[in-house]
Amino acid sequence: MKLIHKDIEKDNAGQVTLVPEEAEDMWHTYNLLQVGDSLRASTIRKVQTESNTGSVGSSRVRTTLTICVETIDFDSQACQLRVKGTNLEENQYVKTFLLFLHK
């Protein structure tokens, strides 16, 4: 794994930028992440578009998401890391929604 950037404070808060180079690096990332962390990563999303005539098409686009980690799962067979969370930053493909609760 390649360490690109590190900014760790005395209370162990901070951020790191890592680039995985081998499949095993996903295991190490799995052990570094915790629920509540924010994670920024590249992903592929299916985007649906509607033309002026009303026809609907879809395409797959690569986008970057920043999420607040809710669950973390590691698939040892595929060496894949699966992270579930809520989106923290909007982009042209993924919007954030504010939820207001009233008493």
Buried (B, 14 or more C-beta within 10 A) or exposed (E): BEEEEEEEEEEEEEEEEBEBEEEEBBBEBBEEBEEEBEBEEEEEEEBEEEEEEEEEEEEEEEEEBBBEBEEBEBEEEEBEBEBEBEBEEEEEBBEEEEEEEEE
